[in-house]
Amino acid sequence: MIFNMLITDNFASFYDEDKEVHIFIDSFDNQKFEMRIGGLEHSKSVGSVLASSNDELNIKLLALYIKY
């Protein structure tokens, strides 16, 4: 899975074809990013990450997704 989100993005969605799940990321302050995983109609929060750069954000998102 590759995440390519920018810290200036308030929302992004990704699709993991291998696991057939949608991954939704949202942020209200561009510092704390919440990850939800599931389908288009139902998803559950799996955690959040704090990041101050694009690289840090994408590395932390991948680590959180791997934990799931």
C-alpha positions in Angstrom: 0.0 0.0 0.0 1.3 3.4 -0.9 0.1 6.6 0.7 0.8 9.9 -1.0 -1.1 12.4 1.1 0.0 16.0 1.7 -0.2 17.6 5.2 -2.2 20.4 3.5 -4.9 17.9 2.5 -8.0 17.8 4.7 -9.2 14.5 3.3 -7.9 11.6 1.2 -9.2 8.1 0.3 -7.3 5.1 -0.9 -8.3 1.6 -1.9 -6.3 -1.5 -1.1 -7.1 -4.0 -3.9 -5.5 -6.9 -2.1 -7.6 -6.6 1.0 -10.6 -5.0 -0.8 -11.0 -2.2 1.8 -11.2 1.6 1.5 -9.0 3.7 3.7 -10.2 7.2 4.6 -7.9 9.9 6.1 -9.2 13.2 7.4 -7.8 16.1 9.4 -9.4 19.3 10.7 -6.1 21.0 11.7 -3.5 19.5 9.2 -1.5 18.1 12.2 -3.6 15.2 13.5 -4.8 12.7 10.8 -7.5 10.2 11.6 -7.6 6.9 9.7 -10.8 4.9 9.0 -11.0 1.6 7.2 -14.0 -0.2 5.8 -16.5 0.1 3.0 -18.1 3.1 1.4 -21.1 2.9 3.7 -19.5 1.7 6.9 -16.0 2.3 8.2 -14.3 2.2 11.6 -11.6 4.3 13.2 -8.3 2.5 13.6 -6.3 5.4 15.0 -4.7 8.7 14.3 -1.2 10.1 13.7 0.5 13.4 14.2 2.7 14.7 11.5 4.5 17.9 10.5 5.8 16.9 7.0 4.5 15.0 4.0 7.1 12.2 4.4 6.4 11.8 8.1 2.7 11.7 7.5 2.9 9.0 4.8 5.4 6.8 6.8 3.1 7.0 9.9 0.0 6.3 7.9 1.6 3.2 6.4 2.7 2.0 9.9 -0.8 2.5 11.3 -2.3 0.6 8.3 0.1 -2.3 8.8 -0.9 -2.6 12.4 -4.5 -2.9 11.3 
